[in-house]
Amino acid sequence: MRGAEAESFLQGQLSQDVRDVGPDGVWSLLLSPNSDVLASCLVTRDELGFIVTVPLSLAEVALARLKRFHLRTACTLQLENDAQGPFDTVGEQVRGAHPGPDEFAAQLSPQSFGATFVAATVSFTKGCFTGQELVGRLDARGSSVPWRFVRCHGSSIEAINDVLTAKGPEGPRGVTTAVRDDDGVLALGFIHRSALSGEGSLKVGDVNVETIG
């Protein structure tokens, strides 16, 4: 992203404060106007402007969302394919409990992914940005979101999915991403808050479920 107004444009579109971003970058979110997470992104700055790195599968979605609000703004948006990313494999993503494209497809607010995720990607002091309203309201009121992002381990995807979908209303529950390990399956997914214990965890048979953040 290049141009005299690139910084001010991103300030109004991303959840993180990018004014003082350094060479290591900052993690941010691109939200829909109703506060659903469309993509996470790593924002860096070079001598020409800003680089907003998103998963390749979400690049077109991210660009379309930014263009929606790119009106009479002195900066250019250009999509470039870069092979580098934050995770070398899906297994690395799952083991680190990092949400990715399959998790963001659930169209949930940042708070659904846990307090640690919100703290790393959202600034509540930078001023207004697209999608801020619900995110700010949830933070101010300490409201509990109905769907929670979880990491699970069990003997099979089917066993894990049965646990994640056993309780609660219809919605974005169940396994989203999974990989096999030496002891079975490690998976990411969503569960309704009514299915969790007070500690935010759950064990059913050989399936262990833990919330993130």
C-alpha positions as a Markdown table, in Angstrom:
| # | Residue | x | y | z |
|---|---|---|---|---|
| 1 | Met | 0.0 | 0.0 | 0.0 |
| 2 | Arg | 1.6 | 3.2 | -1.2 |
| 3 | Gly | 0.7 | 6.9 | -1.0 |
| 4 | Ala | 0.5 | 9.9 | 1.2 |
| 5 | Glu | -2.7 | 8.7 | 2.9 |
| 6 | Ala | -1.8 | 5.1 | 3.3 |
| 7 | Glu | -1.3 | 5.4 | 7.1 |
| 8 | Ser | -4.5 | 7.2 | 7.7 |
| 9 | Phe | -6.4 | 4.8 | 5.5 |
| 10 | Leu | -5.1 | 1.7 | 7.3 |
| 11 | Gln | -5.8 | 3.4 | 10.7 |
| 12 | Gly | -9.4 | 3.5 | 9.8 |
| 13 | Gln | -9.6 | 0.0 | 8.4 |
| 14 | Leu | -7.5 | -2.2 | 10.6 |
| 15 | Ser | -8.0 | -3.1 | 14.3 |
| 16 | Gln | -4.4 | -2.4 | 15.3 |
| 17 | Asp | -2.6 | 1.0 | 15.7 |
| 18 | Val | -0.2 | 1.1 | 12.8 |
| 19 | Arg | 1.3 | 4.6 | 13.3 |
| 20 | Asp | 4.5 | 3.4 | 15.0 |
| 21 | Val | 4.8 | 0.0 | 13.3 |
| 22 | Gly | 8.4 | -1.1 | 13.2 |
| 23 | Pro | 10.3 | -3.5 | 10.9 |
| 24 | Asp | 9.0 | -6.5 | 12.8 |
| 25 | Gly | 5.4 | -5.4 | 12.2 |
| 26 | Val | 2.3 | -5.7 | 14.2 |
| 27 | Trp | -0.6 | -8.3 | 14.0 |
| 28 | Ser | -4.0 | -6.8 | 13.2 |
| 29 | Leu | -7.4 | -7.8 | 12.0 |
| 30 | Leu | -9.5 | -6.9 | 9.0 |
| 31 | Leu | -13.1 | -6.9 | 10.2 |
| 32 | Ser | -16.4 | -6.7 | 8.3 |
| 33 | Pro | -18.6 | -3.6 | 9.2 |
| 34 | Asn | -20.5 | -5.8 | 11.6 |
| 35 | Ser | -17.3 | -6.8 | 13.5 |
| 36 | Asp | -16.8 | -10.3 | 12.1 |
| 37 | Val | -13.1 | -11.3 | 11.6 |
| 38 | Leu | -12.4 | -11.6 | 7.8 |
| 39 | Ala | -8.6 | -12.1 | 8.2 |
| 40 | Ser | -5.7 | -11.7 | 10.5 |
| 41 | Cys | -2.8 | -9.8 | 8.9 |
| 42 | Leu | 0.8 | -8.9 | 9.6 |
| 43 | Val | 1.4 | -5.2 | 9.0 |
| 44 | Thr | 4.9 | -4.0 | 8.2 |
| 45 | Arg | 6.3 | -0.7 | 6.9 |
| 46 | Asp | 9.1 | -0.1 | 4.3 |
| 47 | Glu | 10.5 | 3.0 | 2.6 |
| 48 | Leu | 7.6 | 3.1 | 0.2 |
| 49 | Gly | 4.6 | 2.5 | 2.5 |
| 50 | Phe | 2.9 | -0.5 | 4.2 |
| 51 | Ile | 2.7 | -4.2 | 3.5 |
| 52 | Val | -0.3 | -6.0 | 4.7 |
| 53 | Thr | 0.3 | -9.8 | 4.6 |
| 54 | Val | -2.7 | -12.1 | 4.7 |
| 55 | Pro | -3.2 | -15.9 | 3.9 |
| 56 | Leu | -3.2 | -16.4 | 0.2 |
| 57 | Ser | -6.7 | -17.9 | 0.3 |
| 58 | Leu | -8.0 | -14.7 | 1.9 |
| 59 | Ala | -6.1 | -12.2 | -0.3 |
| 60 | Glu | -9.0 | -11.5 | -2.7 |
| 61 | Val | -11.5 | -11.2 | 0.2 |
| 62 | Ala | -9.1 | -8.8 | 2.0 |
| 63 | Leu | -8.5 | -6.7 | -1.1 |
| 64 | Ala | -12.2 | -6.4 | -1.9 |
| 65 | Arg | -13.0 | -5.4 | 1.7 |
| 66 | Leu | -10.3 | -2.7 | 1.6 |
| 67 | Lys | -11.5 | -1.4 | -1.8 |
| 68 | Arg | -15.0 | -1.0 | -0.4 |
| 69 | Phe | -13.8 | 1.9 | 1.7 |
| 70 | His | -11.1 | 3.2 | -0.6 |
| 71 | Leu | -12.8 | 6.3 | -1.7 |
| 72 | Arg | -11.0 | 9.5 | -2.7 |
| 73 | Thr | -7.9 | 8.4 | -0.8 |
| 74 | Ala | -4.4 | 9.2 | -1.9 |
| 75 | Cys | -3.0 | 5.7 | -1.7 |
| 76 | Thr | -2.9 | 2.7 | -4.0 |
| 77 | Leu | -3.8 | -0.9 | -3.2 |
| 78 | Gln | -1.9 | -3.7 | -5.0 |
| 79 | Leu | -2.1 | -7.4 | -4.5 |
| 80 | Glu | 1.2 | -9.3 | -4.6 |
| 81 | Asn | 1.9 | -13.0 | -4.2 |
| 82 | Asp | 4.5 | -13.7 | -1.4 |
| 83 | Ala | 5.4 | -17.2 | -0.6 |
| 84 | Gln | 6.4 | -16.3 | 3.0 |
| 85 | Gly | 3.9 | -16.6 | 5.8 |
| 86 | Pro | 3.7 | -16.9 | 9.6 |
| 87 | Phe | 3.4 | -20.8 | 9.5 |
| 88 | Asp | 5.4 | -23.3 | 7.5 |
| 89 | Thr | 2.7 | -26.0 | 7.9 |
| 90 | Val | -0.9 | -26.5 | 8.9 |
| 91 | Gly | 0.4 | -28.6 | 11.8 |
| 92 | Glu | 2.4 | -25.6 | 13.1 |
| 93 | Gln | -0.7 | -23.5 | 13.0 |
| 94 | Val | -2.8 | -26.1 | 14.9 |
| 95 | Arg | -0.1 | -26.8 | 17.5 |
| 96 | Gly | 0.2 | -23.1 | 18.2 |
| 97 | Ala | -3.6 | -22.7 | 18.3 |
| 98 | His | -3.5 | -20.0 | 15.8 |
| 99 | Pro | -6.8 | -19.4 | 13.9 |
| 100 | Gly | -6.6 | -19.4 | 10.1 |
| 101 | Pro | -8.8 | -19.1 | 7.1 |
| 102 | Asp | -11.0 | -22.1 | 8.1 |
| 103 | Glu | -11.6 | -20.5 | 11.5 |
| 104 | Phe | -12.3 | -17.0 | 10.1 |
| 105 | Ala | -14.9 | -18.5 | 7.8 |
| 106 | Ala | -17.1 | -18.9 | 10.9 |
| 107 | Gln | -17.7 | -15.1 | 10.8 |
| 108 | Leu | -17.3 | -14.5 | 14.5 |
| 109 | Ser | -16.1 | -11.5 | 16.5 |
| 110 | Pro | -12.5 | -11.2 | 17.7 |
| 111 | Gln | -13.6 | -12.1 | 21.3 |
| 112 | Ser | -14.6 | -15.5 | 20.2 |
| 113 | Phe | -10.9 | -16.3 | 19.7 |
| 114 | Gly | -10.0 | -15.4 | 23.2 |
| 115 | Ala | -8.6 | -12.6 | 25.3 |
| 116 | Thr | -4.9 | -13.2 | 24.2 |
| 117 | Phe | -5.9 | -13.0 | 20.5 |
| 118 | Val | -7.7 | -9.7 | 21.1 |
| 119 | Ala | -4.9 | -8.2 | 23.1 |
| 120 | Ala | -2.4 | -9.0 | 20.3 |
| 121 | Thr | -4.5 | -7.7 | 17.4 |
| 122 | Val | -6.8 | -4.9 | 18.6 |
| 123 | Ser | -6.1 | -1.4 | 19.9 |
| 124 | Phe | -8.9 | 0.1 | 22.0 |
| 125 | Thr | -7.1 | 3.5 | 22.2 |
| 126 | Lys | -6.3 | 4.3 | 18.5 |
| 127 | Gly | -9.7 | 5.7 | 17.6 |
| 128 | Cys | -12.4 | 4.5 | 15.2 |
| 129 | Phe | -12.0 | 1.7 | 12.7 |
| 130 | Thr | -14.4 | -0.3 | 10.5 |
| 131 | Gly | -16.0 | -3.0 | 12.6 |
| 132 | Gln | -15.1 | -1.4 | 15.9 |
| 133 | Glu | -18.6 | -1.0 | 17.3 |
| 134 | Leu | -19.4 | -4.5 | 18.5 |
| 135 | Val | -15.7 | -5.2 | 19.4 |
| 136 | Gly | -15.6 | -2.1 | 21.6 |
| 137 | Arg | -19.0 | -2.9 | 23.2 |
| 138 | Leu | -18.0 | -6.4 | 24.1 |
| 139 | Asp | -14.8 | -5.2 | 25.6 |
| 140 | Ala | -16.4 | -2.4 | 27.6 |
| 141 | Arg | -19.2 | -4.6 | 29.0 |
| 142 | Gly | -17.2 | -7.8 | 29.5 |
| 143 | Ser | -19.9 | -9.7 | 27.6 |
| 144 | Ser | -19.4 | -13.4 | 27.1 |
| 145 | Val | -19.6 | -14.5 | 23.4 |
| 146 | Pro | -21.6 | -17.6 | 22.7 |
| 147 | Trp | -19.0 | -19.4 | 20.5 |
| 148 | Arg | -15.5 | -20.2 | 21.7 |
| 149 | Phe | -12.4 | -21.1 | 19.8 |
| 150 | Val | -10.8 | -24.3 | 21.1 |
| 151 | Arg | -7.9 | -26.7 | 20.6 |
| 152 | Cys | -8.7 | -30.3 | 21.0 |
| 153 | His | -7.1 | -33.7 | 21.1 |
| 154 | Gly | -8.7 | -37.1 | 20.6 |
| 155 | Ser | -8.6 | -40.4 | 18.9 |
| 156 | Ser | -10.3 | -39.2 | 15.7 |
| 157 | Ile | -11.8 | -36.1 | 14.0 |
| 158 | Glu | -15.3 | -37.8 | 14.4 |
| 159 | Ala | -14.9 | -38.2 | 18.1 |
| 160 | Ile | -13.7 | -34.6 | 18.6 |
| 161 | Asn | -16.5 | -33.3 | 16.4 |
| 162 | Asp | -19.1 | -35.2 | 18.3 |
| 163 | Val | -18.0 | -33.5 | 21.5 |
| 164 | Leu | -17.9 | -30.1 | 20.0 |
| 165 | Thr | -21.4 | -30.4 | 18.6 |
| 166 | Ala | -23.1 | -32.3 | 21.4 |
| 167 | Lys | -24.5 | -29.3 | 23.2 |
| 168 | Gly | -25.8 | -25.8 | 22.4 |
| 169 | Pro | -27.8 | -24.3 | 19.5 |
| 170 | Glu | -27.1 | -24.7 | 15.8 |
| 171 | Gly | -24.1 | -22.5 | 14.8 |
| 172 | Pro | -20.4 | -22.5 | 13.9 |
| 173 | Arg | -19.6 | -25.5 | 16.1 |
| 174 | Gly | -17.3 | -28.4 | 15.3 |
| 175 | Val | -13.9 | -29.1 | 13.9 |
| 176 | Thr | -12.4 | -26.6 | 11.5 |
| 177 | Thr | -8.8 | -27.7 | 11.0 |
| 178 | Ala | -7.1 | -30.9 | 12.1 |
| 179 | Val | -3.8 | -32.8 | 11.8 |
| 180 | Arg | -2.7 | -36.2 | 12.9 |
| 181 | Asp | 0.0 | -36.7 | 15.6 |
| 182 | Asp | 1.5 | -39.8 | 17.2 |
| 183 | Asp | -1.4 | -40.1 | 19.7 |
| 184 | Gly | -4.4 | -39.3 | 17.5 |
| 185 | Val | -5.7 | -36.1 | 16.1 |
| 186 | Leu | -5.0 | -32.5 | 17.1 |
| 187 | Ala | -7.7 | -30.1 | 16.0 |
| 188 | Leu | -9.0 | -26.5 | 16.1 |
| 189 | Gly | -12.7 | -25.7 | 16.2 |
| 190 | Phe | -15.6 | -24.0 | 18.0 |
| 191 | Ile | -17.9 | -25.0 | 20.8 |
| 192 | His | -20.8 | -23.3 | 22.5 |
| 193 | Arg | -20.1 | -21.8 | 25.9 |
| 194 | Ser | -22.8 | -23.9 | 27.5 |
| 195 | Ala | -20.8 | -27.0 | 26.9 |
| 196 | Leu | -17.7 | -25.8 | 28.8 |
| 197 | Ser | -16.9 | -26.2 | 32.5 |
| 198 | Gly | -16.1 | -23.2 | 34.7 |
| 199 | Glu | -12.4 | -23.4 | 33.8 |
| 200 | Gly | -13.2 | -23.2 | 30.1 |
| 201 | Ser | -12.2 | -26.8 | 29.4 |
| 202 | Leu | -13.9 | -30.1 | 28.8 |
| 203 | Lys | -13.0 | -33.8 | 28.8 |
| 204 | Val | -15.2 | -36.5 | 27.4 |
| 205 | Gly | -13.8 | -40.0 | 27.0 |
| 206 | Asp | -10.4 | -39.6 | 25.2 |
| 207 | Val | -11.3 | -36.1 | 23.9 |
| 208 | Asn | -9.8 | -33.1 | 25.6 |
| 209 | Val | -11.0 | -29.6 | 24.8 |
| 210 | Glu | -9.3 | -26.4 | 25.9 |
| 211 | Thr | -10.3 | -22.8 | 25.2 |
| 212 | Ile | -7.6 | -20.4 | 23.9 |
| 213 | Gly | -6.8 | -17.3 | 25.8 |
